Amino acid sequence: MLKTRITELFQVRHPVVQGGMRGIALAELTAAVANAGCLGFLSTHTHIEPESLRREIARTRTLTQGVFGVNLTVLPNIKPDYEGFLPRHRRDGRAGYGNGRQQPGEVYRAVR
């Protein structure tokens, strides 16, 4: 088995990361990636409200015991309820954060 910093840090079998792609990084894809021994990410950007993301996280958990994360993309022209999403990430304990070419400022400071 190949050991890398990614496999050791995230406890996955393969150093492959599936990004949180808007519109496609849903429970089925993310769980399939996790079930294959890789690190999958759900897309926060696909969900308009935090409750929708909470349901998608729960659905993903029913499909896999593997490791997965949640990608929070900060875009300059879209202003979702970032503060509503952040506490959900923390409670669920699986969080990945991405940046869509904008300085995330206060959003990332809230994550620390």
C-alpha positions as CSV (number, residue, x, y, z in Angstrom):
1,M,0.0,0.0,0.0
2,L,1.3,3.5,-0.9
3,K,1.9,5.7,2.1
4,T,1.9,9.4,1.7
5,R,1.2,12.5,3.9
6,I,-2.4,12.4,2.5
7,T,-3.0,8.8,3.4
8,E,-1.5,9.1,6.8
9,L,-3.1,12.5,7.7
10,F,-6.7,11.5,6.5
11,Q,-6.4,7.7,7.2
12,V,-7.3,6.8,3.6
13,R,-5.9,3.9,1.5
14,H,-5.1,6.0,-1.7
15,P,-3.7,9.5,-2.0
16,V,-6.6,10.7,-4.2
17,V,-8.8,13.7,-3.3
18,Q,-12.2,14.3,-5.0
19,G,-12.9,18.0,-5.0
20,G,-16.1,19.6,-3.9
21,M,-17.4,20.3,-7.4
22,R,-20.6,22.3,-7.5
23,G,-23.6,20.3,-8.7
24,I,-21.9,16.9,-8.8
25,A,-20.2,16.5,-5.4
26,L,-23.3,15.0,-3.8
27,A,-23.7,12.1,-1.4
28,E,-23.5,9.4,-4.0
29,L,-20.2,10.5,-5.6
30,T,-18.6,11.5,-2.3
31,A,-19.5,8.1,-0.7
32,A,-18.3,6.2,-3.8
33,V,-14.9,7.9,-3.5
34,A,-14.7,7.3,0.2
35,N,-15.7,3.7,-0.3
36,A,-12.9,3.3,-2.8
37,G,-10.4,4.3,0.0
38,C,-9.9,7.9,-1.1
39,L,-10.9,11.3,0.3
40,G,-14.2,12.7,-1.0
41,F,-15.7,16.1,-0.5
42,L,-19.3,17.4,-0.6
43,S,-19.9,20.8,-2.1
44,T,-21.4,23.4,0.2
45,H,-21.8,25.6,-2.9
46,T,-24.5,23.2,-4.2
47,H,-26.7,23.9,-1.1
48,I,-28.5,27.2,-0.7
49,E,-29.1,26.8,3.0
50,P,-27.3,25.0,5.9
51,E,-30.1,22.6,6.6
52,S,-29.9,21.2,3.0
53,L,-26.2,20.6,3.6
54,R,-26.9,18.9,6.9
55,R,-29.2,16.5,5.1
56,E,-26.6,15.8,2.5
57,I,-24.0,15.0,5.2
58,A,-26.4,12.6,6.9
59,R,-27.2,11.0,3.6
60,T,-23.5,10.5,2.8
61,R,-23.0,8.9,6.2
62,T,-25.6,6.3,5.4
63,L,-23.7,5.4,2.2
64,T,-20.1,5.2,3.6
65,Q,-18.1,4.5,6.7
66,G,-15.1,6.1,4.8
67,V,-13.6,9.5,5.2
68,F,-15.2,12.5,3.6
69,G,-15.1,16.3,4.0
70,V,-17.2,19.3,3.2
71,N,-15.8,22.0,1.0
72,L,-16.7,25.6,1.7
73,T,-16.0,27.7,-1.3
74,V,-15.8,31.5,-0.9
75,L,-16.8,33.3,-4.1
76,P,-16.8,37.1,-4.5
77,N,-20.2,37.3,-6.2
78,I,-22.2,34.8,-4.2
79,K,-23.0,35.5,-0.5
80,P,-24.5,32.4,1.1
81,D,-25.0,32.1,4.8
82,Y,-21.3,31.2,5.6
83,E,-21.8,31.7,9.3
84,G,-24.7,29.2,9.1
85,F,-22.6,26.6,7.3
86,L,-19.5,27.0,9.6
87,P,-21.0,25.8,12.8
88,R,-22.5,22.8,10.9
89,H,-19.0,21.9,9.7
90,R,-17.7,22.0,13.2
91,R,-20.4,19.9,14.7
92,D,-20.2,17.2,12.0
93,G,-16.4,17.0,12.5
94,R,-15.6,16.6,8.8
95,A,-14.6,19.8,7.2
96,G,-12.6,20.9,4.2
97,Y,-12.4,24.5,3.2
98,G,-11.7,25.8,-0.3
99,N,-11.3,29.3,-1.8
100,G,-12.6,30.4,-5.2
101,R,-10.0,33.2,-5.9
102,Q,-11.2,35.5,-3.2
103,Q,-9.6,36.6,0.0
104,P,-11.8,34.7,2.6
105,G,-11.2,37.2,5.4
106,E,-13.6,36.8,8.2
107,V,-15.0,33.5,6.9
108,Y,-11.7,31.6,7.4
109,R,-10.9,33.4,10.7
110,A,-14.1,32.0,12.0
111,V,-12.8,28.5,11.2
112,R,-9.7,28.7,13.3
